[in-house]
Amino acid sequence: MPQSTWASIARGPHATPPSPTVLLGQQSTQHHDLHMRAPCQSGDPNGRPIHPPQSSMDQQMALPRQRKDAHRPRTGPPRARPEQNGSKDANTYEEEEEDCYVLTLLTDGQHNAEMSALRRQWFPAKLRKVDAHVTLFHALPASRLEQVRADIGAVAARTARFPVRAQPRGVFRMGKGVGVEMDRESLARVRALREGLRVRWNNEEREVDQDGTDHGEGGWLSEQDARRGWKGHYTVMNKENDRARMEACYKELSHDWKGSKGVVGGLTLWKYDKGWWKKSQDFHFKD
């Protein structure tokens, strides 16, 4: 990968790169959520500990049971059905799904707790399975796990911790819910970080001759993860059918909420396992 791409990832807090995080906070035990407390990581410049995205779900985190098959994370492009390949087994075809991993941001515990408190307050309780989060990649294939870990580790080793803020000005309506964007500077930092990984994993720098001959392997990201126009955010409310409640949430966050600030201290990789997230590894940024 060209030096310029990796350099842009690690320029520091004042870089002006081209998009955001899972900030899965800590929460008390509820009948819908597992609660498993994990040890704190090293502290930020203000003395606050940096926590994994969700210490209450360090081992595994449930996703909504109502999640339909069409919304399950899928890796890579759709696989051709047997009838498309001339197979005689079209009637016995069963789609196989490769194990996949989710990549999120790792922030300090206080920021996690503040954002997750909003989600617990407003997200429909029967559907809420995880705390507040921002996801960088939704479906990284297990077959690429060795490369994924190596690349994330390289990025983390070159990247310094940086501040993050979620403010009332970043509150927006989203279908049946309400989201909150990060501040412009931290959003740009995360977007640059993600873009470096996206380009590498989508293999957009492979050699192509003047006649169009491609000498490299195509990218292996899912359609969702391969998109350029990524814009991460915290989802405070979603799948809310009560319009009045949705408007109340939007009004409170955009007018009365004071915002939350913290520190992005790394990345966390989670394994998606039959509707659960199981923590695989934390990748800490340099101090």
Backbone hydrogen bonds in HBPLUS format (Angstrom, degrees):
<---DONOR---> <-ACCEPTOR-->    atom                        ^
c    i                          cat <-CA-CA->   ^        H-A-AA   ^      H-
h    n   atom  resd res      DA  || num        DHA   H-A  angle D-A-AA Bond
n    s   type  num  typ     dist DA aas  dist angle  dist       angle   num
A0005-THR N   A0002-PRO O   3.16 MM   3  5.66 130.6  2.41 108.2 118.9     1
A0007-ALA N   A0003-GLN O   2.78 MM   4  5.86 153.4  1.85 153.2 162.2     2
A0008-SER N   A0004-SER O   3.08 MM   4  6.17 148.0  2.18 138.5 145.2     3
A0009-ILE N   A0006-TRP O   3.10 MM   3  5.22 135.1  2.31  97.6 109.9     4
A0010-ALA N   A0007-ALA O   3.14 MM   3  5.39 132.8  2.37 101.4 113.1     5
A0015-ALA N   A0012-GLY O   3.21 MM   3  5.83 160.4  2.25 127.9 126.9     6
A0024-LEU N   A0053-PRO O   2.51 MM  29  4.14  93.0  2.25 100.7 123.1     7
A0033-ASP N   A0030-GLN O   3.01 MM   3  5.30 154.0  2.08 110.5 118.4     8
A0036-MET N   A0056-SER O   2.88 MM  20  4.44 141.8  2.03  96.9 109.2     9
A0041-GLN N   A0050-ILE O   2.99 MM   9  5.10 139.7  2.15 141.9 153.0    10
A0050-ILE N   A0042-SER O   3.08 MM   8  5.80 145.3  2.20 125.0 132.8    11
A0044-ASP N   A0048-ARG O   2.58 MM   4  5.35 149.3  1.66 150.9 159.5    12
A0047-GLY N   A0044-ASP O   2.86 MM   3  5.32 163.8  1.89 125.1 126.8    13
A0109-GLY N   A0049-PRO O   3.15 MM  60  6.25 158.3  2.20 153.5 157.5    14
A0051-HIS N   A0107-THR O   3.23 MM  56  6.18 140.5  2.40 130.7 135.6    15
A0057-MET N   A0054-GLN O   3.00 MM   3  5.39 159.4  2.04 110.2 116.9    16
A0061-MET N   A0277-TRP O   2.42 MM 216  4.51 123.2  1.73 119.6 139.4    17
A0277-TRP N   A0061-MET O   2.44 MM 216  4.51 140.2  1.59 126.4 141.5    18
A0063-LEU N   A0275-GLY O   2.71 MM 212  5.25 132.3  1.94 163.6 177.2    19
A0067-ARG N   A0064-PRO O   3.16 MM   3  5.51 163.7  2.19 108.6 113.1    20
A0071-HIS N   A0068-LYS O   2.87 MM   3  5.47 156.8  1.92 117.8 125.4    21
A0072-ARG N   A0069-ASP O   3.11 MM   3  5.39 170.0  2.12 113.7 116.5    22
A0084-GLN N   A0081-ARG O   2.92 MM   3  5.43 139.2  2.09 114.2 125.8    23
A0085-ASN N   A0082-PRO O   2.95 MM   3  5.18 140.9  2.10 103.8 115.5    24
A0087-SER N   A0082-PRO O   2.79 MM   5  4.75 161.5  1.83 146.2 139.7    25
A0086-GLY N   A0083-GLU O   3.41 MM   3  5.03 164.8  2.44  94.6  97.7    26
A0092-THR N   A0089-ASP O   3.06 MM   3  5.39 143.3  2.20 107.3 117.9    27
A0093-TYR N   A0090-ALA O   3.34 MM   3  5.15 164.4  2.37 102.6 104.5    28
A0142-ALA N   A0099-ASP O   2.89 MM  43  5.35 153.1  1.96 152.1 144.5    29
A0272-TYR N   A0100-CYS O   2.91 MM 172  5.69 167.3  1.93 152.5 156.1    30
A0101-TYR N   A0140-LEU O   2.67 MM  39  4.78 142.4  1.80 130.4 143.6    31
A0140-LEU N   A0101-TYR O   2.77 MM  39  4.78 174.8  1.78 147.0 146.3    32
A0102-VAL N   A0270-TRP O   2.72 MM 168  5.02 155.6  1.77 143.9 152.7    33
A0270-TRP N   A0102-VAL O   2.79 MM 168  5.02 163.0  1.82 151.8 157.5    34
A0103-LEU N   A0137-PHE O   2.93 MM  34  5.09 162.8  1.96 142.1 147.8    35
A0136-LEU N   A0103-LEU O   2.83 MM  33  5.52 153.2  1.90 150.1 158.0    36
A0137-PHE N   A0103-LEU O   3.36 MM  34  5.09 161.0  2.40 129.8 134.0    37
A0104-THR N   A0268-THR O   2.90 MM 164  5.26 164.8  1.92 154.2 159.4    38
A0268-THR N   A0104-THR O   2.84 MM 164  5.26 161.5  1.88 142.7 146.7    39
A0106-LEU N   A0266-GLY O   2.86 MM 160  4.84 153.4  1.93 131.4 124.5    40
A0265-GLY N   A0106-LEU O   2.76 MM 159  5.61 147.7  1.86 150.2 161.0    41
A0108-ASP N   A0263-VAL O   3.11 MM 155  5.69 137.5  2.30 148.4 160.1    42
A0112-ASN N   A0108-ASP O   3.13 MM   4  6.38 164.3  2.16 154.1 159.0    43
A0113-ALA N   A0109-GLY O   2.88 MM   4  6.03 161.0  1.91 148.9 154.0    44
A0114-GLU N   A0110-GLN O   2.96 MM   4  6.20 158.5  2.01 151.1 156.3    45
A0115-MET N   A0111-HIS O   3.05 MM   4  6.24 169.0  2.06 155.8 158.1    46
A0116-SER N   A0112-ASN O   2.88 MM   4  5.95 156.5  1.94 149.8 157.3    47
A0117-ALA N   A0113-ALA O   2.92 MM   4  5.98 141.2  2.07 140.1 149.7    48
A0119-ARG N   A0115-MET O   3.25 MM   4  6.62 155.2  2.32 141.6 148.1    49
A0120-ARG N   A0116-SER O   2.86 MM   4  6.13 156.9  1.91 150.3 156.3    50
A0121-GLN N   A0117-ALA O   3.01 MM   4  6.15 142.3  2.16 138.3 148.4    51
A0122-TRP N   A0118-LEU O   3.03 MM   4  6.24 151.5  2.11 150.4 156.9    52
A0123-PHE N   A0119-ARG O   2.80 MM   4  5.27 159.8  1.84 143.5 149.8    53
A0127-LEU N   A0124-PRO O   2.98 MM   3  5.52 148.5  2.08 115.2 124.8    54
A0128-ARG N   A0124-PRO O   3.02 MM   4  6.09 127.6  2.30 149.1 163.8    55
A0144-ARG N   A0141-PRO O   3.03 MM   3  5.57 159.5  2.07 113.5 120.0    56
A0145-LEU N   A0142-ALA O   3.06 MM   3  4.93 163.5  2.09 111.8 111.8    57
A0148-VAL N   A0144-ARG O   2.84 MM   4  6.01 165.7  1.86 161.1 165.9    58
A0149-ARG N   A0145-LEU O   2.89 MM   4  6.02 170.7  1.90 156.5 157.6    59
A0150-ALA N   A0146-GLU O   3.10 MM   4  6.24 160.2  2.14 143.0 148.9    60
A0151-ASP N   A0147-GLN O   2.87 MM   4  6.03 165.7  1.89 157.9 161.2    61
A0152-ILE N   A0148-VAL O   2.95 MM   4  6.08 165.1  1.97 153.4 157.8    62
A0153-GLY N   A0149-ARG O   2.91 MM   4  5.94 159.5  1.95 145.7 152.1    63
A0154-ALA N   A0150-ALA O   3.00 MM   4  6.20 151.1  2.09 142.8 150.3    64
A0155-VAL N   A0151-ASP O   3.03 MM   4  6.28 158.6  2.08 147.9 153.2    65
A0156-ALA N   A0152-ILE O   2.89 MM   4  6.10 167.4  1.90 156.0 159.4    66
A0157-ALA N   A0153-GLY O   3.01 MM   4  6.13 155.8  2.07 145.3 151.4    67
A0158-ARG N   A0155-VAL O   3.11 MM   3  5.32 138.8  2.29 102.6 114.0    68
A0159-THR N   A0156-ALA O   3.27 MM   3  5.15 151.4  2.36  98.4 106.7    69
A0286-LYS N   A0159-THR O   2.94 MM 127  6.12 146.7  2.06 156.8 160.5    70
A0161-ARG N   A0286-LYS O   3.32 MM 125  6.42 145.6  2.45 179.5 169.8    71
A0162-PHE N   A0264-VAL O   3.36 MM 102  5.52 154.1  2.44 140.2 146.6    72
A0264-VAL N   A0162-PHE O   2.83 MM 102  5.52 170.7  1.84 170.5 167.2    73
A0164-VAL N   A0262-GLY O   2.95 MM  98  5.24 157.2  2.00 127.4 128.0    74
A0262-GLY N   A0164-VAL O   2.76 MM  98  5.24 156.4  1.82 155.3 159.6    75
A0183-ASP N   A0165-ARG O   2.78 MM  18  5.39 136.0  1.97 156.4 162.3    76
A0166-ALA N   A0260-SER O   2.73 MM  94  5.24 162.6  1.76 161.9 167.8    77
A0260-SER N   A0166-ALA O   2.85 MM  94  5.24 154.9  1.92 150.0 157.4    78
A0170-GLY N   A0167-GLN O   2.87 MM   3  5.46 154.8  1.93 117.9 126.0    79
A0171-VAL N   A0168-PRO O   3.12 MM   3  5.40 170.2  2.13 115.0 117.2    80
A0181-GLU N   A0170-GLY O   2.94 MM  11  4.71 165.2  1.97 120.2 124.1    81
A0172-PHE N   A0179-GLY O   2.96 MM   7  5.43 158.3  2.01 148.3 149.9    82
A0179-GLY N   A0172-PHE O   2.92 MM   7  5.43 165.3  1.94 158.8 163.5    83
A0174-MET N   A0177-GLY O   2.90 MM   3  5.02 165.7  1.92 131.7 128.9    84
A0177-GLY N   A0174-MET O   2.93 MM   3  5.02 126.7  2.22 108.7 124.4    85
A0240-GLU N   A0176-LYS O   3.00 MM  64  5.17 165.1  2.02 142.4 145.2    86
A0178-VAL N   A0237-MET O   2.94 MM  59  4.99 140.0  2.10 115.0 123.9    87
A0236-VAL N   A0178-VAL O   3.04 MM  58  5.77 140.8  2.20 147.4 159.4    88
A0237-MET N   A0178-VAL O   3.13 MM  59  4.99 160.2  2.17 146.8 146.1    89
A0180-VAL N   A0234-TYR O   2.86 MM  54  5.13 150.2  1.95 145.7 154.0    90
A0234-TYR N   A0180-VAL O   2.91 MM  54  5.13 173.7  1.91 150.8 150.0    91
A0187-LEU N   A0183-ASP O   2.94 MM   4  5.99 156.9  2.00 158.1 165.8    92
A0188-ALA N   A0184-ARG O   3.00 MM   4  6.15 153.8  2.07 143.4 149.6    93
A0189-ARG N   A0185-GLU O   3.10 MM   4  6.41 150.8  2.19 144.5 152.4    94
A0190-VAL N   A0186-SER O   3.02 MM   4  6.27 165.0  2.04 152.7 155.3    95
A0191-ARG N   A0187-LEU O   2.85 MM   4  5.98 157.1  1.91 148.0 155.5    96
A0192-ALA N   A0188-ALA O   3.01 MM   4  6.12 156.7  2.07 144.2 149.4    97
A0193-LEU N   A0189-ARG O   3.08 MM   4  6.30 157.1  2.14 144.0 150.5    98
A0194-ARG N   A0190-VAL O   2.85 MM   4  6.08 167.7  1.87 155.6 158.5    99
A0195-GLU N   A0191-ARG O   2.85 MM   4  5.95 156.3  1.91 145.3 152.5   100
A0196-GLY N   A0192-ALA O   3.11 MM   4  6.30 154.5  2.18 146.5 151.3   101
A0197-LEU N   A0193-LEU O   3.43 MM   4  6.79 157.4  2.49 144.9 149.9   102
A0198-ARG N   A0194-ARG O   2.77 MM   4  6.01 158.8  1.82 155.1 162.4   103
A0199-VAL N   A0195-GLU O   2.92 MM   4  6.03 168.4  1.93 153.2 154.8   104
A0200-ARG N   A0196-GLY O   3.25 MM   4  6.34 158.5  2.30 137.8 143.8   105
A0201-TRP N   A0197-LEU O   2.84 MM   4  5.99 170.5  1.85 157.0 159.7   106
A0202-ASN N   A0198-ARG O   2.78 MM   4  5.75 140.2  1.94 144.3 155.2   107
A0204-GLU N   A0199-VAL O   3.15 MM   5  5.44 166.3  2.17 152.0 156.2   108
A0203-ASN N   A0200-ARG O   3.16 MM   3  5.05 153.3  2.24  97.4 105.0   109
A0220-TRP N   A0201-TRP O   3.38 MM  19  6.55 164.1  2.41 156.7 154.6   110
A0215-HIS N   A0207-GLU O   2.99 MM   8  5.61 173.6  2.00 163.2 164.7   111
A0209-ASP N   A0213-THR O   2.83 MM   4  5.06 154.4  1.89 149.1 149.5   112
A0212-GLY N   A0209-ASP O   2.88 MM   3  5.17 159.2  1.93 110.9 116.3   113
A0226-ALA N   A0222-SER O   2.90 MM   4  5.97 140.1  2.06 151.4 162.5   114
A0246-MET N   A0242-ASP O   3.07 MM   4  6.39 154.7  2.13 150.4 158.0   115
A0247-GLU N   A0243-ARG O   2.97 MM   4  6.24 156.4  2.03 149.6 155.4   116
A0248-ALA N   A0244-ALA O   2.94 MM   4  6.17 147.9  2.04 142.0 151.4   117
A0249-CYS N   A0245-ARG O   2.97 MM   4  6.23 153.5  2.05 147.4 153.7   118
A0250-TYR N   A0246-MET O   3.02 MM   4  6.29 164.2  2.05 148.6 152.7   119
A0251-LYS N   A0247-GLU O   2.90 MM   4  6.03 161.6  1.93 148.0 153.0   120
A0252-GLU N   A0248-ALA O   2.99 MM   4  6.11 162.6  2.02 146.7 151.2   121
A0253-LEU N   A0249-CYS O   3.03 MM   4  6.18 170.3  2.04 156.2 158.7   122
A0254-SER N   A0250-TYR O   2.96 MM   4  5.95 156.6  2.01 146.9 153.8   123
A0255-HIS N   A0251-LYS O   2.97 MM   4  5.79 135.1  2.18 141.6 150.7   124
A0256-ASP N   A0252-GLU O   2.86 MM   4  5.00 139.3  2.02 124.3 137.5   125
A0257-TRP N   A0252-GLU O   2.86 MM   5  6.09 140.1  2.02 159.5 163.8   126
A0285-PHE N   A0265-GLY O   2.89 MM  20  5.48 171.8  1.90 130.5 133.2   127
A0267-LEU N   A0283-PHE O   2.86 MM  16  5.09 154.4  1.92 141.0 149.0   128
A0283-PHE N   A0267-LEU O   2.75 MM  16  5.09 159.7  1.79 163.5 162.8   129
A0269-LEU N   A0281-GLN O   2.88 MM  12  5.32 169.8  1.89 162.5 165.8   130
A0280-SER N   A0269-LEU O   2.81 MM  11  5.45 158.9  1.86 151.7 152.9   131
A0281-GLN N   A0269-LEU O   3.23 MM  12  5.32 156.3  2.29 138.2 141.8   132
A0271-LYS N   A0278-LYS O   2.70 MM   7  4.99 172.6  1.70 146.9 147.9   133
A0278-LYS N   A0271-LYS O   2.81 MM   7  4.99 159.1  1.85 141.0 148.2   134
A0273-ASP N   A0276-TRP O   2.70 MM   3  4.98 166.9  1.71 149.4 154.2   135
A0276-TRP N   A0273-ASP O   3.03 MM   3  4.98 153.4  2.10 103.6 112.1   136
